[in-house]
Amino acid sequence: MTKPDLISEDRETSRLLVVEVKESILESDQDFFMHQLRAYADALGNPKTVYYVLVDGERIRFYVESVPKPQPLAEFNTREMLRPYAGEAVNGRMSEFLLAGMTQAWLRDLGTRWKEKNPPGLGRLDKISGLLDLLSKADVHIA
């Protein structure tokens, strides 16, 4: 089974967040990656409130599980969201490894405020029921 790049799971609340990170995700490939993330979430068992995140060098997109397909929740500019974790010096293309590390730091910061008092995107993400609660209760780690 293919694993996501990052995961956060809180068994107590039955919530799960899975993240796929690529240098670039073409619109034509988005369904493929979403299918992989859904298969992984299904293999972990139900019931679950599942949040999916697709990250590439341009966009960070959040979705929530829904039938027949996940529904979009929020979309952000990757460089704007990750700037506090990369500094101003990051130019050009970012490797998947670098993107995954900065995304992990950002998601952890949303849950714990370890670096930024108001992490980028907090105002929009706090409106997504259960997401910040999940990030504060369950660590984001490499799958």
N, C-alpha and C positions, 0 to 999 in steps of 0.2 A: 504494500500500500504506500502511496505517495504521501509524505508528511508535509504540512505547511512549514514555513520558515520560522514563525513565532506562534506561540499559543498562550492563552491565559484561561484557566479553568477553575471555577469555584463549584465544587461538588455540593456544597451546602445549599446554594441558591440555584443549582442546576443551570448555570450560565457558562457559556463558552465563547471565546473570541479566537479566531484563527486568522493568520496573516500570511499572505503570499507576497514576496518581494521579488521584483525583476527589474533589470535596468530599464526596460521598456515593455509596456503591455499594449499591444495594438487592440483597437476596438474589436477586430475580428477574432482575437485570441481570448477576450474577456470571458466568454461563456466556457471555454475550455478550463481556465483556471478556477472559475467559480464551481464548475462540476467537480474538480479535484478537491476543493475545500469542502464541498457538501459531502462528498464520499467519506472524507476523513471524519467529519463531524458525525455522520451517521454511524460509522464504525465504533464511535465512543459510546453510543447508546442514547436512549431517550428517557424521559423528556428533557429537552434542552432549549434554552433561549440562546440562539446562536447568532453571533455577530461575525461578519466576514469583512476583512480589510484587504484591498488590493493596493499595493504600493509600487510605484515606479518613479523614475526621475522627474516626472512632471506632476503626477496627481496621487493623492491618497484618497481612496474611496471606501466609505463605510456602507455596509448593507446589513439587513436583518433577515433571518430566515422567514420565508413565506412560501405558500403554495400558489401557483406552480413554480415560481422562481423567487429568489431573494429580492427584496425591495431596497432601493437606494435610500440612505439616511442622510449622508453628508459627503461633500467632496471638498478637498483642500488642495492648495498649491504645495507641492512637496518641499520646495526650497524655503518657502515662508514658514512652514510648520517646523522644519528641522533646523533652521538657522541657529537657534540658541545652542544646539547640540553639535554643530559643525563649525560655527564661526563664520565670519564674512569671507574667508579665503577660499571657500569651496566654489570652484568654477568648473565648467565643462561637465562631462559625464561622470556619474558616481557609480562605483561598482555595486553589485548586489550585496556584497559583504558590508560595505560602508552604509548603504541604505538600510539594511536590516539592523545594524547596530544603532544607528541614529533613531530609527523607528522604535526600537525597543526602549531606548532612553526616553523618548517622547511619551510613549504609552505609560511607562513607569512613572514619569513625572506627572502625568494627568491623574494618576491614582494616589501619589504620595507627596507631590510638590517638593521633591528633593532638590531640584535645581532652580526652577522658576516658581515664583509665587502664583502667577497666573500663566500657566503654560499656553502656548499658542493653540487656538481652537477650543479652549475650555468653555467659552460662552455658548458655542453651538453644540458641543458634545454633551454638556450637562443637561440638555433637553432630551437626550435619548435615554429613555427609561431603563435603568439598570446598568448601563454601560460603565459609568464612572464608579459605581458601587462594585462592579466586578473587578475593575482595575485596582481599586483600593484594597480588596480582599484577597485577590489572587495575583501573584507575581506574573509578569510577562517574561517568558523564557524561550529559549531555542527548543523547537520540537524535536 
